[in-house]
Amino acid sequence: MADKKITELTAASAAEISDLLAIVTDVGTAPETKKIAVDDLLLSTLAYAASVTTETLSATRSLTDADTAVLLFDPGGASRIVSLPDEADDNHVFIIINTGDADGEILTVKDYALANNLAILGRGEMGMFISNGTTYRRLQWERKSICMHRPGPLATGDTYMRIPVPDEFANSDLPWAIYGVEAFVGTAGTTNSTQIQLNNGSNDILSTKLYIDTGEYASKDAATAAVINNSYRSLSGVRFVDVDIDAVSTTAPYDLTIMLHVARLA
């Protein structure tokens, strides 16, 4: 087989347990491309995911890389400090869950030097922490919504409505992406459906359009659900999302509202 980039290979829609995957080992020190069988990868992933520690704390808990990835800590009747291992390229992810039974039992997660608070975890709260070799950061989903409304009867045409994308979404170091879309009308249309496409200025965002069926007020009630194209869900560099009306019920609906639900892993 001639040398090819991975992106140039033929895509497989399924994998057998004997199939091989390419992986890069020792990324931070001596990177080397190796092979691993699908079944070995699954077994090691399951073993890693199954590594859980349950513990009641009685003092500050200093973690090391020998600790498991998932840590269920009961603060033991008082607030406790949990410090993460010294930062290194081979630190694994730590998921810390406060299993205390009282609101006053707080876990404060700090870095190795105890200099920075990374999270304050109350009862029942969870934090996921990852190191880039020099610092830790907490990973969590941020979710927000963008809403735009235009009164009056709907009519077919491109850029029927233009939704400005706030700068915090378009120019973020941690990219925001659309994970959900909804359409609503104030007065339902009748006979045939209303069909709505979203465009990022260059490409259609939806591989299956938003539908509002006859007599309905919301796309969530449509027989056909909207599908977001994974290639165009990112808002990085997007200034506007254009709302294109591709079809309108015979008796047009009135007062369109579009909601974009966006998220990022921060």
C-alpha positions as CSV (number, residue, x, y, z in Angstrom):
1,M,0.0,0.0,0.0
2,A,1.4,3.4,-1.0
3,D,2.0,5.9,1.8
4,K,-1.2,7.9,2.4
5,K,-2.5,10.4,4.9
6,I,-5.2,8.9,7.1
7,T,-7.7,11.4,5.6
8,E,-7.0,9.9,2.2
9,L,-7.9,6.4,3.2
10,T,-11.2,4.8,2.3
11,A,-13.7,5.2,5.2
12,A,-15.0,2.1,6.9
13,S,-18.6,2.1,8.3
14,A,-17.9,-0.8,10.8
15,A,-15.0,-2.6,12.4
16,E,-14.3,-6.2,13.1
17,I,-12.5,-7.1,16.4
18,S,-9.5,-8.3,14.5
19,D,-9.2,-5.0,12.5
20,L,-6.2,-2.8,13.2
21,L,-6.0,0.9,14.2
22,A,-3.1,3.3,14.2
23,I,-2.2,4.9,17.5
24,V,0.6,7.3,18.6
25,T,2.3,6.3,21.9
26,D,4.5,8.3,24.2
27,V,3.2,11.6,22.7
28,G,5.1,13.9,25.1
29,T,8.5,12.1,25.0
30,A,9.2,9.8,22.0
31,P,6.1,9.7,19.7
32,E,5.8,6.5,17.8
33,T,3.1,5.2,15.5
34,K,2.0,1.7,16.4
35,K,-0.9,-0.7,15.7
36,I,-3.5,-2.0,18.0
37,A,-6.4,-4.4,17.3
38,V,-9.9,-3.2,17.9
39,D,-10.6,-5.9,20.5
40,D,-7.4,-4.9,22.5
41,L,-8.4,-1.3,22.4
42,L,-11.9,-2.0,23.6
43,L,-10.6,-4.2,26.5
44,S,-8.1,-1.6,27.6
45,T,-10.8,1.2,27.4
46,L,-13.2,-0.9,29.4
47,A,-10.5,-1.6,32.0
48,Y,-9.6,2.1,32.2
49,A,-13.3,3.1,32.5
50,A,-13.9,0.5,35.2
51,S,-11.1,1.9,37.4
52,V,-13.1,3.6,40.2
53,T,-12.0,4.4,43.7
54,T,-14.5,5.0,46.5
55,E,-13.1,6.6,49.6
56,T,-14.1,8.5,52.7
57,L,-11.6,11.3,53.4
58,S,-10.3,12.3,56.8
59,A,-7.6,14.8,55.6
60,T,-6.3,16.5,52.5
61,R,-6.0,13.9,49.7
62,S,-3.0,14.2,47.4
63,L,-3.5,12.4,44.2
64,T,-0.8,10.6,42.1
65,D,-0.9,9.2,38.6
66,A,-1.3,5.8,40.2
67,D,-4.8,6.8,41.3
68,T,-7.7,5.7,39.2
69,A,-9.4,8.0,36.7
70,V,-12.8,8.0,38.5
71,L,-12.7,9.0,42.2
72,L,-15.8,8.9,44.4
73,F,-14.8,11.0,47.5
74,D,-17.0,11.4,50.6
75,P,-15.5,14.4,52.5
76,G,-16.3,12.6,55.8
77,G,-18.2,15.2,57.7
78,A,-16.0,18.2,56.9
79,S,-14.7,20.2,53.9
80,R,-11.5,18.7,52.3
81,I,-8.8,19.6,49.8
82,V,-8.0,17.3,46.9
83,S,-4.7,18.1,45.1
84,L,-3.9,16.8,41.6
85,P,-0.6,15.2,40.7
86,D,2.4,17.2,39.6
87,E,1.8,18.3,36.0
88,A,3.3,16.1,33.3
89,D,2.7,15.1,29.7
90,D,1.5,11.7,30.8
91,N,-1.1,12.7,33.4
92,H,-4.4,10.9,32.8
93,V,-7.8,12.4,33.2
94,F,-9.2,12.7,36.7
95,I,-13.0,12.6,37.4
96,I,-13.8,13.6,41.0
97,I,-17.3,13.2,42.4
98,N,-18.3,14.5,45.8
99,T,-20.4,11.8,47.4
100,G,-20.9,13.6,50.7
101,D,-24.3,13.4,52.5
102,A,-24.4,17.0,53.7
103,D,-24.4,20.4,52.0
104,G,-21.5,21.6,54.1
105,E,-19.1,18.9,52.9
106,I,-17.1,20.6,50.2
107,L,-14.3,19.3,48.1
108,T,-11.8,22.0,46.9
109,V,-9.7,20.7,44.0
110,K,-6.3,22.3,43.7
111,D,-3.2,21.9,41.6
112,Y,-0.1,20.1,42.8
113,A,1.4,23.2,44.4
114,L,-1.9,23.9,46.2
115,A,-1.6,27.4,44.6
116,N,-4.7,27.5,42.5
117,N,-8.3,26.4,43.1
118,L,-9.5,24.5,40.1
119,A,-13.0,23.7,41.4
120,I,-15.3,23.8,44.4
121,L,-17.4,20.7,44.4
122,G,-20.5,20.6,46.5
123,R,-22.5,17.5,47.4
124,G,-23.3,15.5,44.3
125,E,-21.1,17.6,42.0
126,M,-18.5,16.3,39.6
127,G,-15.3,17.8,38.1
128,M,-13.2,16.4,35.2
129,F,-9.6,17.6,35.1
130,I,-7.0,17.3,32.4
131,S,-3.4,18.4,32.2
132,N,-1.5,19.8,29.2
133,G,1.8,19.0,30.8
134,T,2.2,22.4,32.6
135,T,-1.3,23.2,33.9
136,Y,-4.6,21.6,34.7
137,R,-8.0,22.8,33.6
138,R,-11.5,21.7,34.4
139,L,-13.5,20.4,31.5
140,Q,-17.2,21.1,31.4
141,W,-19.9,21.7,28.9
142,E,-21.0,25.3,28.5
143,R,-24.4,25.6,26.9
144,K,-26.2,28.8,25.7
145,S,-28.9,29.6,23.2
146,I,-29.3,32.3,20.5
147,C,-32.9,33.4,19.7
148,M,-34.2,35.6,16.9
149,H,-37.8,36.6,16.1
150,R,-39.5,38.1,13.1
151,P,-43.1,39.1,13.2
152,G,-45.5,38.8,10.3
153,P,-46.3,36.2,7.7
154,L,-43.6,33.9,6.4
155,A,-42.5,34.1,2.8
156,T,-40.1,32.0,0.8
157,G,-36.6,33.4,0.1
158,D,-33.0,33.4,1.2
159,T,-32.0,35.4,4.3
160,Y,-35.6,35.8,5.4
161,M,-34.0,36.5,8.8
162,R,-30.3,37.0,9.8
163,I,-29.1,35.9,13.2
164,P,-25.9,37.7,14.4
165,V,-23.4,35.4,16.0
166,P,-21.9,37.0,19.2
167,D,-18.1,37.5,19.1
168,E,-17.7,35.1,22.1
169,F,-19.0,32.3,19.9
170,A,-17.3,33.2,16.6
171,N,-13.8,34.0,18.0
172,S,-13.3,31.7,20.9
173,D,-10.1,29.7,21.5
174,L,-12.4,26.9,22.5
175,P,-14.8,26.6,19.6
176,W,-18.6,26.8,20.0
177,A,-20.8,24.6,17.9
178,I,-24.5,24.2,17.2
179,Y,-26.0,21.1,18.8
180,G,-29.7,21.9,18.5
181,V,-32.1,24.0,16.4
182,E,-35.7,24.8,16.9
183,A,-38.4,26.8,15.0
184,F,-41.7,28.2,16.3
185,V,-44.5,30.2,14.9
186,G,-47.1,32.3,16.6
187,T,-49.9,31.4,14.2
188,A,-49.9,27.9,12.6
189,G,-49.9,27.6,8.8
190,T,-52.2,25.1,7.1
191,T,-51.9,22.8,4.1
192,N,-48.4,21.6,3.4
193,S,-45.4,22.1,5.6
194,T,-43.1,25.1,6.1
195,Q,-39.4,24.2,5.4
196,I,-36.5,26.2,6.8
197,Q,-32.8,26.0,6.1
198,L,-29.9,27.6,8.0
199,N,-26.8,28.8,6.3
200,N,-23.4,30.0,7.7
201,G,-22.6,32.3,4.8
202,S,-21.0,29.5,2.8
203,N,-22.8,26.3,3.4
204,D,-26.1,24.9,4.5
205,I,-25.9,23.9,8.2
206,L,-28.8,21.4,8.1
207,S,-28.5,18.2,6.2
208,T,-32.3,17.7,6.9
209,K,-34.2,21.0,7.1
210,L,-36.4,22.3,9.9
211,Y,-40.1,21.4,9.2
212,I,-43.2,22.9,10.7
213,D,-46.1,20.7,9.7
214,T,-49.5,21.9,8.8
215,G,-51.5,23.1,11.8
216,E,-48.4,22.9,14.1
217,Y,-46.6,25.6,16.0
218,A,-43.1,24.1,16.5
219,S,-40.5,22.1,14.6
220,K,-40.3,19.6,17.5
221,D,-43.7,18.3,16.5
222,A,-42.8,17.7,12.9
223,A,-42.9,14.2,11.4
224,T,-39.4,14.9,10.0
225,A,-36.7,16.0,12.5
226,A,-34.0,18.4,11.6
227,V,-30.5,17.1,11.3
228,I,-27.3,19.2,11.7
229,N,-24.5,18.6,9.3
230,N,-21.4,17.8,11.4
231,S,-19.2,19.5,8.9
232,Y,-20.9,22.9,9.4
233,R,-22.0,23.0,13.0
234,S,-19.0,25.0,14.2
235,L,-19.5,28.7,14.7
236,S,-15.8,29.5,14.5
237,G,-15.4,32.6,12.2
238,V,-19.2,32.7,11.5
239,R,-20.6,36.2,11.7
240,F,-24.3,35.5,10.8
241,V,-26.5,32.5,10.5
242,D,-29.0,33.1,7.7
243,V,-32.5,31.7,7.9
244,D,-33.7,30.7,4.4
245,I,-37.4,29.8,3.9
246,D,-37.5,27.1,1.3
247,A,-41.2,26.4,1.4
248,V,-44.3,27.9,3.1
249,S,-47.7,26.3,4.0
250,T,-50.4,27.3,1.6
251,T,-51.9,29.4,4.3
252,A,-48.7,31.0,5.7
253,P,-47.8,30.8,9.3
254,Y,-47.0,34.0,11.2
255,D,-44.4,35.3,13.6
256,L,-41.3,33.1,13.2
257,T,-38.8,32.4,16.1
258,I,-35.6,30.5,15.6
259,M,-33.5,29.1,18.5
260,L,-29.9,27.9,18.1
261,H,-28.6,25.9,21.0
262,V,-24.8,26.1,21.1
263,A,-22.2,24.5,23.3
264,R,-18.5,24.1,23.9
265,L,-16.2,22.0,26.0
266,A,-14.4,24.5,28.2
